[in-house]
Amino acid sequence: MTNPEHVLVVGAGLGGLRTVEQLRATGYEGRISLVGAEEHAPYDRPPLSKQVLTGDWEPERTGLRTVEELENLGVRTHLGLRAVALRPGEVELSDGATLYADAIVVATGLVARRLPDQPASVHTLRTLDDALALRAQLEKIGSLLVVGGGFIGAEVASSARSRGVEVTVLEALPAPSSRALGADLGAVAGRLLTEGGVDLRTNVRITGFVDGGVALEDGSTVTADAVVVGIGGVPDLDWIEGVDASRGLLCGPSGRVEGLEGVWAVGDVASWDGHRSEHWTSAGDQAAVVARDIVGEEAPPATVPYFWSDQFGLKIQLIGRPDGADEVLPLHGTGLDGGPIKGTVAGYLAGGKLVAVAGFGAARLIARYRALVADGADRAAALEFAATL
């Protein structure tokens, strides 16, 4: 398909927005429609757990494009409408309407993962409305219980502490953020929480909810003025029949969905060549590839995955893919040995090759390692390079 008449993008988050922008950037002049489940125009999600939650930003500042700006791009918007069914060449919406297109891009993102029997009073954080509801709570409470010590949970904890709220974080694993960073650097992330004044409890198993808190496997309870569950998200794919949402949509290297003719996927819902990335930069990178594939152009050069998280005054950064690494290689700083966290940088090796680098408050250093990760430098080359910085 080189000249589709109508491209329908389902999902008005970052991935969907970047897809329509990239389509126009290629010179595509056909019709584009953008469907979004929320009534808001496309907005940026990373500030929700940080600047919005702390009150430093008002919600308007998160906006990426207004409806008027999208109209000027020649994009017709359908906001406040969920997709409820996908059929060949068509998508049915929650108002009963059906949109027809010869190219469909799925970019519906995630929905917050919930615990069994989670009460409605317990917060999650995925949307702008979620953030504003939690912010309103933070303005009038003295204590917060956060279930989940991953990046979102840690950012919520950091924002709450900045407002003077006492915070307890419950994490099921031995170290927070270890799914993303591994056990060694996860322990460093844990120190960042405790040094920030958080009561961090790891290896905790929750058995249910009680009034104002949770019950634990050991028979104890933990309560607070408010509770937020931050245990990740599930791809929003229940509207597509026969799809295992936990795996995402299986795609090839150009984002084409396997088994679905004329359908592409970008962002959190997409598993490209076995990798499903929930990172901000990946959505934009994938959108550029998909847009060019739709119009029959060559894909842009491959990029190195990148992720960041702002917590307690430090930026945690990760480039590459650490999953599958079999060795952590200290490169800078002494955080892995109990020293100061700021300035700590470590590499991840798989089979002796550098596959990722992570750092805490070391932005200048992290940026220098991008080429080495892209090239799969060996252990000796990584150490030699580190010695020059």
N, C-alpha and C positions, 0 to 999 in steps of 0.2 A: 504494500500500500504506500504509494508515494504522494498522492494528491487527495487526501480525504476531504470530503465536503464539510463534515461537521465532526469536531473533536469534543467529546463530553468528558469533563474531569469531575469525578465524584470525590469530594473532600476539599474543603476550602481552608485547610491549614497551610503550613509552609510548603509542603510537597506539592499540593495542588496549585497554589499560587505560583510557585516557581515554574511549574510545568506550563501554565498559560503564558507566563512572561517569556519563557524560552521558546515557545512556539512562535510568538510574534517576533522574537529576536532572530529566528531563522528566516523570516520573511514570509511565513505562512499567512495567507490572507483569507482562509476559509472561516467558517463559523466556529466559535468556541463557546461552550456553556460550562459554568462552574456551579456545582451543587454543594451546599454546606448545611450540615445538620443544625448548627448554631445560627442564631439570628445575627450575630456579629459578623462584620466584614473580617477578612483575614487579619489575624493578629499574631504576635510573637509569643510563644509559650515560655521560653526560659525565664523571662522576668517575673512570671507569675509567682514562683516560689521564693523570689528574691525581692526585687524593687517594689513590686505591687504589694507583696505581703508585708513588707516593712513600712509601707505607706510613703516611700520616697517617690513613687510614680502613681499617677492617676491612670485609670484603665485606658484612656484615650491614647496615652503615650505608647502603648503596645501595638497600635495599629500598623499594619504593613502596607495596606492599600485600602482606600475608600471605595465604596460602590461606584462613585462617580469616576474615579481613576480607572477602575476596571472597565466601565462603559467606554471610556476614552480609548482603551486598548481593544475595543471591539469584543468584549467578553460579556455575555449575558449571565447574570447571577440568579440563582435560585436558593436563597438563604432561608434558614429556619425549616428546611425540609430534609428528612432522612431518606436515603435510598432504602427500599424495602425488597427489591428483587432485581436480579440481573438475568437477562435473557439475551440470546444472540442479537447484537445490534441495538439493544434497548435497555433502559433502566426505568423501573417503576419507582415513583416517589410516594412519600407518606400521605400526600394529599390526593392520591389516586391518579395523578397525571403520569404519562409515560413519555420519556424523552428518547428520541431515536438518533443514533450516530453510527458512523462507520469506523470510528476509533474511540475507545473508551479507556480512560486512565483511572484506576482505583487508587485513591490517596486518602482513605478515611481514617487513618491513624489508629490510635488506641482508645480504649475505654479503661477507666481505672479498675484494677483488680480489687475485688471485695472479698472479705472473709465470710465464711458461712454464718448466716443469721446476723449479719452486721446491721445494727440499728440505723434508722434514718438519721438520727442525731449525730452519728459519727461521720466526721468529714473525710473526704478524699480530695485530691488536688490534681485535676487534669485540665479543667476549663477556666476561662476568665471568671465565670460566675462562681465556680468553686473557690477561687482565690479571694474574691471579694467577700464571700460568706465567711471564710476562715479569718480574713483580716478583721472583719467586724467582731468576731469572737475574741481575737487577740487584744482588741482595744479594751476589753472589760474583764479579762480573766487573769488569774495569778499563776496558773499552772497548766501545762499541756503535756499530754501523753502522745508520743509518736510511735506507731507500730511500723517497724521497718527502718533499718539503718542504711539503706542505699542512698543514692545521690539525692533523690527527691526528699526522703525523710530527713537527711542531714541538712539540706538547704532550708527546709521548714524549721528545723531545730535552730539553725543559725539565725534565721529571721526572727523567730520568737525570742531568742535570747537577747537579740539587739533591742527588743522592746521591753526587756526586763522580766519576761515570763520565765518561770522555772520549768525546765523541760526534762522529761524522762524519755529515753529512746529504748525500745525493746527490739532486739535483733535475734533472729532464729539461728544464724550462723555464728561461728567463733569470732568473726571480725566483720564490721560493717563494710559495705561496698566491695566485698571480696568477690562477688560474681563478676564485677567489672575490672577490679584491680588485682585480684588474686589475694591469697592469705597474707603475704608479707606486706604489701602496700596497703591492704585493707586494715592491717593493724595500725599503720601510720594514720590512716583516715580516722580510726577509732580514737587515737590520741588527740587528733584535732577536735573531736567532739568533747572529750573529757576536759581538755585544756580550755575549751570554750565554756565550761561550766555546766555541761550536760551530764545527767545521771544515765550513763550508758550501761545497759545490761544485755549481755550476749548469751548465746546458747539457751534462749528462752523459748518455751513452747506455750502458745496460747490455746486454751481449751474452750473459751467462750467469752461472752460479754456479761458484765455486771453493770449495775447502775453507776454511771460515771467512769467506767473503766473496763478492765479485762480480768479474767481468771486465768491463772497459770497452771501448768501441769503439776507443779509441786504443791498445789492446794492454796497458794497465796493469791492475793488480788493486788492489782495496781490501779489506782484511780487518780483522776485529775479533773480540773474544771472543764476541760474539753479534750476530745480524742480525735486524732487524725490517723487514718490508715494510709501508709505510703509504701505499698509492696509491689509497685510496678503496674503494668497495664497489659491488656489482652487486645490483639488486633481486632478492630471493629469490622468483622466480616460475617456476622450472623445473618446478614441479608443475602449472602451468596450461597446457594444450595450446594451441599456436598463438599464444603471447604473445612478443613481442620484449622480453626482459628489460632490454635496454639503454635502452629508452624508458620502461619502467614501464607501468602500466595507465592507459590513456587515459580520463579522466573529465571530466564536465561540471562546472559550478560548484557542484553539490551533492554531488559525490563519487560519483555513479552511474557505474559502469564502462560504457563504450560497448560494445555488442554482447553484454553479459552481463546478462540480465534478473535483477533481484533481488539484484544484487551491487554493493557500494560498495567504495571503497578509501581508505585514509588513510596518511599518513606517507611514508616513503622510497620505497615502491613505487608511489605514486600520482602521476600527471601530470595536474594539474587545469588545464584550459584551456591546455595546452601548457607548464605550469611544473611541474617536479618538484623539490620542496624536501626537503633532508635535514636540516633544522634542527629542533631540539628543540621550539621554540614552535609551529612549523607543525603538528606532529602533533596537539597539543592543540586548536589552532584548527580544524583539519579535522574532528577528532572531534566537536566541538560542532555543526558544520554537518551532518555525516552523521547523528548521533543524531536531530536534529530533522527531517531529511528522512525518515528511516525511520518516524517516528511522525506525519508529516504536519504538522509545525509550521513556522512561518516561521524562516528562518535567522537567526542572530545577526548583528549588524553586522560588516562586513568589518574585518579587522585589517591592520596593516602588518607584513610579515615582519621577524623579528628573529633575530639570531644572535650568539653570543659565543664567544671562545676565550681561555683563561687560559694565558699563556706568560711565563716569566721575570719574574714579579711584576707583569705588566701584563695588563689585560683588553682584548682587541680586540673591538670591538662593531660590528655592521653592522645598519642598519635599511633596509628597502626592497629593491629588486632592481636591482643594478648592471649586470646583463647587458644589453647594448644601449646602455649609456651611451657618449657620444661626447666627453665632456669631464670632467676631474677639476678640481674647484674647491677650492683651499685655503681653509679657514674659520678654523682656529685652529692655533697652534703652528707650528713650523718644521721638523718632521721631514722634510717633502718636499724641503727645501732643505739637508738634511744636519745640521740642528740636533737638539736633544733629541727623542727619540721620544715620550716621555710628554707628553700634552696635545695631540697632533696630531689634527686633525679635518679631513676633506675631504668635499665633496659630489660626487655623480655626477649629471651632467646628460645628458639625452637630448632632443635637439631643443630645448634651452634650458630644459627643465623638470627640476626636482629629483626624481630617482627613487630615490636612496639616499644615506645618509650613513654614513661609517665613522670610527672613532676609536680611538686607542691610549691607554689610561689616562685616559680623559676621560668617565667615565660620567655625570657631572653635565651635561655639555654635550650628549651624544648624546641623552639623554632629551628634551631640549627641542626637538629637530628632528622628532619623530614627526609632529606635525600638519602641518608644512611638506611632508614627504614624501607624506603622505596626500593633501594638496591639490595636489601637483605645482607647487609654487611656482617662479617663474622665477628666473633668475640674480640679478637685482637685488634681489629680495625676500630671497633666501638671504643675500646679502652684507649687506644692511641689518639682517637679524635677527642675523647673527653679530656685528655691531658693537655690539649691545646686551648681549651676554653677557660 
